[in-house]
Amino acid sequence: MIFSKQFQRYESEATQFIKSIKEANPKLESGQREGRALLWDKAPIDLDTLQRADESRLKQQAYVYQNK
């Protein structure tokens, strides 16, 4: 879809707001990347360790709070 030149310069209010926030706080984006790395970017899973953990897990009874 081809827009006319009139629409190529258009910026939504949300885009303008985000640009103004980034201009006011230049360290915002690097802080977001650090937070993402802290919570989401994890080291690769070692399959041997995962298999060992699965094998060492005890089976839980169906209703945990009931005594046998």
Residue, then its C-alpha position, 0 to 999 in steps of 0.5 A: m500500500i502506497f501512502s501519499k506524501q501527506f501521510q508519510r510525515y504523520e506521527s501518532e500521539a503515542t509515537q510523539f509521547i514515546k519520543s518525548i519520554k526518551e528525549a527527557n530521559p536518555k538512559l531509559e532505553s538502556g535501563q529497559r534492556e538491563g531489566r529485560a536481561l535480568l528477567w528474560d534472557k537466561a543462559p542455555i539449559d544443560l540437558d543433562t542437568l535437566q534430565r537429572a532434575d526430572e529423575s530426582r523429582l518425587k511423585q506427589q500424591a493427588y491430594v496433597y493435604q490428605n493423610k494416608 
